[in-house]
Amino acid sequence: MIDKFKAKFVEESNDNVHDLEEALLLLEKDTSNNEIIERIFRAMHTLKGGGAMFGFNQLSEFTHHLETVFDLVRNNKLSITDDIISLTFESIDHIKHMLEVGDVDDADELANQAAFIQRVQQFSDSDTKAAAPAVQASSETAVKDDGSKTFLINIKPNEEILRNGTNPFYLLDDLHAMGEARVVAFFEKVPALNSFNPVKSYCHWQVVLNTEESVNDIKDVFIFVEDECEISIEEIGAGNLLTANAISESIDEASKLQKSLTKQDLVAKASDSTDQAKKEIKKKVQLKEHKISSIRVNSTKIDELVNLVSELVTIQAQLNLFAENDGNPAVLALAENIQKLSRQLRDNAFSISLIPLQSELMRFQRLVRDLSKELDKDIDFVIEGGDIELDKNIIEHLTDPLLHIIRNAVDHGIEMPDDRIKNGKSPKGTILFKAYYSGASVMVEVMDDGKGIDPEFIRNKAISKGLIDANTELTRKEIFELVFLSGFSTKEEVTDVSGRGVGMDVVRKKIGEIRGEVSLDSEIGKGTTLTLELPMTLSIIDGLLVKVFKNQYVIPIANIEKIFALDTISFGKTFNHVVNIDEEQYPFIDLRETFETEKASKGTEQLILVKYEDRKVGLLVDQVIGEYQTVVKPLGRFLKKQENISGASIMGDGTIALVIDTNRLIHNNAVKKYRTKN
């Protein structure tokens, strides 16, 4: 059971680390923003407290020192500098490592951690650090109306609490984080040195806490030590009673004389302030209804749900076939209703599996920051459309290609600041990450305002590498396509960043695995744009079922523009696979030739116009059967190399239909024609 809680802690801590990293990137741009500083402090405080609870003691200790630095920052005792920002980024990486490995015993690991803590302490132990200020006695006796309450909390730990790995000081830290607190420590039970046992707890504390949190929130601080402490929480009154002179003096006296505070004494000394505060609070304080807006669900459960919905869609197709063969009106109506419900369930299941791109963009921001500093460049990473949602499986496969694209933009694209100034540009470069919907696809563009790519340079490079012949004539678009060939690199020197001749070909392959397309465009002196066209989901699509000779294929409906029924004679008169329809010419691909099947007998054939980039291309088939809700299954090892096919689907009668990747089909057909021509 404890392992389950630990796994949950690690999962939630990774979210906190993600939030911490995002806030730190924002703080780097606005070092005086107190809200961001508080956000960073809260994330660190949560990591520290959770680490101590779930056995990540080294993580808790390390984060405690880091939290101390930002506590000084938020109290204006320490200023944010580049050194603090850089060290905190390093600390985030170290925290990720500690979450992955847990507490360690290895001597080298412990030495590294001690050295890291020492680096952090250099900031908190600097001359800028001052002792915590005592609460100033207010000249006013009235308590300000701020919607808060003041509590008296007694904490008396058992002597054996330290043996269980609990540090009582962290409990006091948690209370301080909830608001303003004054602590009175009692150490009358501490024995003489010859009787002192370092693993026993002898002290107890009283805390006067002013907070806007509820009693239950305060109790949550002690949820894991309830059996190891005597705890009492009493409400003294409304408002911040710590501002009252009498209360402050009582706390000072109790601390000096080791005298316990009582609720009755505190209430009596601040009764006037309390009464006034209660009258004002009744007018303004309203209880907020607590609603759970979201829940955390394991991704494997979502995968299982999607798989079950996929199976339901397949069975529903079988039911439709049975209903059509049976002919019973009641069964047909029932099958139709189930089809509607399964479609709604399908859409619901897939909306659950969609996650925003923003969840993965943090690593790209961090990559740009670190690489730009490493290469002495000044680069701004701008995000548009981060709320666009994609299937989580697509995002998982998309991360590595995008990392490589952005790495190339930083290394190849953006010039050095001096070079940019000479060319009349701002010394700071910009990489724009832009995502938007386009029909049933999501478009992702990565644009830089760098030096751009010279098409002639690419052509000469390809010739020198033997990738093309010197006499080959290429269009501008075809030249840029050379960048995606294996072994092609425009970088002369091999570095840790790029230039090993492995990259853009892998990017195209990875994007192709998720039925996506990638293209490149560039203009000298203005920059380069890489565009990815991606499906929103991988598992279920609305498709058009067609027949080519005796075989069935599925074409995604999202790509289809029109369908024409033409006689076979019309196609017999075509030249270079171009057909004239309604005074417009369309290139077409005969799927019978592509899949090497027999020609159909003379009669009517179907031409399906599909979108490809900025034009329309026809696909010639023998018969259009109808719309079909397709569950896309991965291909087996025998068909894995079929680039024109993205998957397979099981029909209601148990037969198999292959799903055509129209973008890849048209692209490969164009490449084949080009090679034949040359």
N, C-alpha and C positions, 0 to 999 in steps of 0.2 A: 504493500500500500504506500509506504514512504517513497518508493521509487516512482510511483505514479505522480505523487505530489512534487517530487523533484523535477520530473519531466515537465510538469505544468509550469513550475517556477522558471525553468530554462526557457520555455516557449514565451512566457510573458516577459521575461527579462530581455530576450532578444528584441521584443517590441519596444521596450524601454530604451535599449541601446540604439535602435533605429531612430527613435524620437530624439534621443540625446545627440546623435550625429546630425540630424536635420537641424536641430536648434543651434548647434555649434556653427554650422555653415551660415546660418542667418546672423549669428552673433558676430562672425568675422566681418560681415558687411555693415553691421550697426552695433558697435561695441558698447554703446551707452544705453541700449534698450533693456530696461529693467525687467520687462515681462519675459524676455528671452532668457535672461539670467536666472529668474525665478524658475522658469521651465527646466533649465539645465539642473538647477539645484534639486528640484523635486525628483527628477529622474534618477539622480545620483543617490538621493536619500532613500528612494524606493528600492534601488539595487542593494544598498547597504543593509537595510532592514530585512529584506527577503533573503539575502545571502546568509545572514546569521541564523534565520529561522530554519533553513533547509540544508544546513551543513556545508555551505560554501563560505567557510570562515575566512579563508585567505582573500576571497573576493570582497567580503564585507570589510575586512581590515583595509584593503587597498582603496576601496571606494570611500571609506571614511576619511582618509587623508585628502583625497581629491575633492570631496565635499567641503572639507575645511577651507580649501583655497577659495571655492566659489561662495562660501559663507562670508569670507572677508570681502569678496567682490561685491556681493549684494548689500553689504553694510558700508560700502564706500571706503573701505580700509585698504583696498588693493585695486589697481587699475588693470583692465584687460589689455594684454600686449600680444604681439605675434608669438612670443615664446610660450605664453600660457595657452594660446589657441593650439599651437603645434604640439605641445606636450599633452594637451587633452585629447587630441586626435590619436596620438600614440597610445594614450591610456585607454581609449575606446577599443583599439585593436587588442590591447592586452586583456581588457575585460571580456571580449569575445572569446579569446583563448581560454581564459579561466572558466567561462561558462561551459566550454567544450570539454575541458579535462578535469574540472573540479579541483579539490585540494590535492596538492602533490607533496611527495616526500623527497624527490630528487634534489640533491645538493645544488646542482647547477641552476635548476629552476628556482629554488628558494633564494639563491644568491642574486639571480636576475631580478626577482621580485623585490628583494631588499634594496637593490640599487635603484630600481624604479621608484620605490616609495621615498627614497632619499632625495631623488630629483624633484618629486612633488613637494616634499617638505621644505625644500629650499625657498619656495614661494610663501608658504604659510608661516615659516620661521623668520621671514625677512623683517627689517626694521619697521615696515609699514604695519605690522600686526600689533594690535593693541588689546588689552584685556577687555573682556566683555563689560560693557557699561552697566553700572547699577541703575535700577529704575529710579528716575528722578521724581521726587515728590512734587505733585502738582499744587500750584497755588490755589487751584479751584477745588471746591469740595464736591461739586456736581459731577456725576459720571456722564460722559458723552454717550449719546445714543448712536451706537454703531451696529446694532443687531446681534451683538455677541453676548456671551454669558461667562461668568467667572466660577470656577470650581476649586474645591479643596480636595486634593488627592493624596491618600496615604499609601505608601509602597513599603512593605516590609517583607523582603525576600527570606526564604528559608536558608539556613546555613549551607546546605548542599547544592544550591542553585548553580554554582560555578562548575560543578562536576558534570552537569548536563550540557555544557557548552553555551549557556546563556550569559550574556554580558548585561548586567542591569543598567549600565550607563547608556546602552543603546535605547533602553526604554525611556530614559530621561530625554535622550536626543529626539525620539519620536514625538514626545509631548511638546518639546520646544518647537518642533516643526509645525505643530498644529496652531500655534499662535504665540502670544507673549506669556512667558512663564517665569516665576521666581521659585527657586528650590532651597529648601532648608535641609541640610544633611545632619544626621544624628549618628555619632560614632562613640557613644558612651560604652558600648559593649565590646569595643576593640580591646583585646587582652594585651598584657605586657608582651614584649618581644620574645621572651623565652617560651611563651605559650601560644604564640601566633602561628596559625596554620594558613599558608597562602592560598589554599584551595577552598577556604571557607569564606562565606560572606557574613560580615559582622554589622554592616551599616544598614540604616533604613532612612527613608526620605519622606518629606512632605512637599507637595508641589501646589502652588497657587497658579492656576492656569486660566488665562482668558482666551477664548476661542469661539469661532462661529460654528464649530462642529458640534454634533449631538453627543449625548451620553454614550450611545451605542458605538459611535466612532471612537470615543476615548477607550471604551472597553475593548475594542478590537486591538488596541496596542498590546493588551495583556492576554490575548486569546491563547497564546501558546505557553504561558507561564502561570495560568490560573491556579494550577495545583502546586506551584512552587513559591507562591507569594500570597501574603495577606493584602488584599486590595480593597480600598473603599473610595468611592467617588461621591462627593456631596456638592450640590449646587449652592453657592453662596448668594448669588443674585445676578440680575441682568446688567449688561454693560460691562465696561472694563473697570473693575473695582481697583485694579492695580494703580490707577491714576489718583486714587484717593490718598491723602496724606496719612490718615490713620491706619489704613491697611499696610502701606509701605513701611511705616514705623513699626507695626506689629511684626512684620516679617523680619526686619532688621534685628529687633529685640529677640525673637525666637532663635535666630541663627546665632546670635552672640551668647545667649544664656542657655542654649540647647533646651529650649522650652517648646513644647508641642503647641501648635496652633489648633484652635477649635472653631467649628462653624459658628457657634453662638457668639464667640468673642468677635469674630470678623464681621458677622452680620450686624452686631450692635454698633460697632465702630463706623460702619458705612451705611447705616440705615437710611439716612437722609438721601444719600446719593442713590441708593438702591431704589427707594420709593419713586424718586424722580425718573429714573431710568425705566422702571416698569410702566409708568404712564405713557412714555413716548414710544416704547417698544410695541405696546398693544396696537398702536396706530399703524405701524410700518411693517412689522414682521409677519410674514405669511408663510405657512407651511407649504412646501413644494411637493407636489405629488411625484413619487419616484416611479419611473417607468423604465423597463429594460428595453432599450432600443435595438440592441444587437447582442448576439451570443457568439462565443468562440466555438467553432466546430473543427474537429480533426479533418484534415484534407482527405484522408483515406475514406472517411465516411461519405464525403461528397463524391469521390470517385465511385464508390459502391452504389450510391444513389443514381448517378448518371448511367452506370452499367445496367442497373435494374430497369431504368426507364428505357434504355436502348433495347433490352430484351422484350419489354412490354410492347414497344413499337413493332418489333418483328412479329410477335404473336398477334398483334392487332391486324397486321397485313394478312396473316393466315386466316383470321376471322373474316375479314373482308372478302377474301377469295371463297371461303366456305359459304358466306351469305349470298354471294352472286350466283354460285352454282346451285344452292338450295332453292333460291327464288322466293322464299317465304317473306312476305312484306314485314312481318314482325321482327324476324331475324335481321333483315336489311336495316330496319330502323334502329335496332339495338346496336348493330355494328357501326352505324353512322354516329350514334351518340358516343360510343366508346372511342371512336376515332377522334371526335372533338375533344373529349376529356384527355386522351393520351397526348394530343397535340398541346393542350394547355399545360399538362403536367411536364411535358418535354421542355416547353419554354421556361417554366418555373424552375426546373432542375438546372437548366443551363444558365439562367440568370444568377443562381446561387453560386455556380462554379466560376463566374466571371469576377475578376478582381481588377482594380484600377492600375494602370501603368505606373502611377505615382509610387506604388509600393516598392518598385524596383529602381526608380530613378535616383534614389539616394546614392547608390553605389557609383552611378555615373557622375554625379556631382563630385563625389569624393575623388574619383579617378581623375577628373579634369583638374581639380585643385592640386592634388599631389603631383601629377605629371607636369603641370604648368610651373610649379615651383622647382621641380627637378630640372626642367629644361630652361629655366630663367625666362619664362614667358608669362605674360599677364593675360589671362583668358577668363571671360565671363560665360557661364553655362546657363542658358535661358530655356525654360520649359513652357511649352504651350500645349494644352490638351492632356495634361497629366491625369485628368479624371476619366479619360477614355478607358473602357473596360474590355478585357480580352479573357479568353479561356485560360485558366491558370497553367494548363499544360503547354499552351502556346507561349506564354510568358517565360516559362521555365526554359524552353528551347530557344527563346529569343535573346536571352541575357548575354550569352557568350558572343554571338554575332554583333550585337550592339556595342559591347565592350571593345571589340576589335575595331569597329567603325569609328568610334569616338577616339580611341587611341591613335588611329591613323590621322584623324582630324587635328589632334593636338600636335603630333609629331611631324606629319607631312604638310598639313594644310596651313596652320597659323604660322606666320612669320615671326621672327624675333622683333621686339619692340622698335629697335633702331631701323630695321628694314621697313617696317610699317610706316614709320614717320617719313622716311625718304620717299615712300610711294604715296604720300599724302593721306595716309590713314591714321586712325586713332591708335596709339600704342597698345591699347587693350583690344585683343581679339575677341570674337564672339562665336560660340557654337550654339546654334538654335536646335532644340529637339522639339519637333512639332508633330502632333498626332491628331487625326480627325477621321470621321466616318465618311466612307464613299460607297454608297449602296450597301451591299452585304459584306463589304470589306472594311478593314481599318488601314489607313495609310499612315506610315511613320516616315517622317523626313528628318534627316540629320544634315544641317547646313552649317558650313563655316564661311567666314568672310576673309579667308586666307588668300594665298597666291594663285589658287586654281591649278588646273592641270593642262598642259599644252598637248593637244591631240597629236601633233607631229612628233613630239618627244616620245609619246606612248608608242606610236607606230614604229619609230626607229628602234626603240627598246625591244619591241616584239620581234623585229627583224634580226637584231643582234643576238637574241636568244633563240632564234630559229623557230619561233612560234608561227610566223607567217613568211611568205615569200616577198622579196623586194618589189616585185611587179604587181603585187595584189592591190587592187583598188578597193578602198573601204569608205563607207559613209562615216560621218561624224559619230553617229550612234554606234556603229560597228566597231569603231576605234576604241570607244570607251568600254565596249564589251570585252576587249582584250584584257582589261584590268582583272577580270574574273577568271582568267586562265591560270592553271596550276603553274607555280614557279615564277609568276610575273611579279616584279616589285620595282617601284620607281626609286627606291632608296639605294644609294650607292654604298652606304656604309652600314654594316650590321651593328645594331645597338640593342640595349635591353628593351627598348620600346617597340621597334619594328625593323623590317628590312631583311627578313630571313626567307622571303619568297614563299611563305606559307601564310595565308590569310584570307584574301578576298575570294579565292576559289572555295575555301572552307565556308566562308560566310554564305555564298550562294548555295552550297550544298545543304547547310544547316537550315536556311530559310526554305529551301525546296522540300525538306523533310516535313515541314508543317504546312505544305501546300501554299507557300508564299512565293513572291517574286521580288527580285532586287534589281534596281537599275541605277546608273550613275550619270550625272551631268555636271559639267564644269565650265567655267569661263575664266580665262587668264586674268589675273589681277583682281577678280571679284569673289572667287570662292568656288566651293564644290558642294554638290547636293547628292546624297544617297537616299533613294526612296525605296521603302519596303511596302509591298501590298500583302496584307495578311488576312486570312479568314478569321471570323470572330470565334468560331468553335470548330472542333475537329470530329466530333463523334456522330452527330446527326445533322443531315442537311435535307432541304426540300429539293428533290431532283426530278428530272424528266426522264422517264424510262423509254429507251429507244431500242430498235432491233437492227443489227447489221448482219445480214445473212441469217444464220441460226443462233447467233449470240446476242445477249442482252447487255446494254450499257446504260449507265446513269450519267446525265449531264446536269450539273448544278443549275437550278432555275435562276439563281441570282445573277448568273452570267449571260442569260439568254435575253436577246432583244426581240426577235421575231421568228416565226416559222412559216416557210413557204412550201406549198405542194406544187411540184413541177413535173412535167413529163420527162421521161428518160432521154428523149430526143434533144431536149434543150441542153442537157449536159454533154451530149455527144458533139455539139457544135462549139463548145467552149475552147478558148485558146489560153494555154498557160494557166489553167485552173482559175479562170476568172469568168463569172457569170453576170449577165446583164438582167437586172430585175427592176421594173418601174423606172427605167431610164437611169439607173445607178449601177455601177459595177462593183462587184464584191469578189474578192479572192475566196476560194473555198478549198477545203481538204476532204478528199474522198476517204471516209473511214474504212471502206472495203480495201483500199490500197494500203492504208496505214496498218491495218490488222491482218493483211494478206488473206482475205477471204474471197469467195467466189462472187462474181457479179450477179446482181439480181436480174430477173427476166424483164423485158420491156414493160413499162407501165408508169406508175407515178412514184416519184421519189420525194423525200422530204429534205429541205435545206434549212438548217437551224442556224440563225445568225447569233453569234456570241460576241461579247465585248472583249477586246484585247487592246490594252493601253488606250490610245485615242482613236481607234478605228474598229470596224466590225469585220469579222471573218465568218464564212459559212462552213458548217460541218454537214457533209452529205451522208444521210442514213437511208435505210430501206423503209423503215416504218417508225412512227411515233406512237407508243402505246399509251402514255398518259403520265400524269403527275404521280410522284411516288415519294413517300416519306422514308428517307434512306438512312439506315444505320450503317455507318462506315466502319468496316473492320480492317485491321492492318493486313497487308499481303504476306503470304508465306515466303519462305526462302527461295522458292523456285521463280516467283514473280517479283522479287524484291527489286530487281534491276530494271523493271519496266517503268521508265521515267514518265510515260504518258498516262499511267494509271496511278491514282492516289490511294486506292483501297478497293474493297469489295463489299457487296451487300447480299444478304440472304433474302430471297423473295418469299412471298407467302406460300408458294408451292414447293419450296425447298431448293429451287435452282439458284445459281449464283449470277449476279450482275456486277460487272466491273465499273468502278467510278472513274470517269475520265477527268484528268486535270487539264482543263482547256487551255490555260495559260502556258503550261509546259508543252502541251501538244503543238500549239501554234508556234511557239518559240523554236522547238526542235525541228519542226517542218521547215521553218525559214532558214535555219542553219544548214539543214540537209540540202535545200535548194541552192544555197549560196556555195556550198562545197562542190556540188555537182557542176554548177556554172563555171567555177574556177578550176 
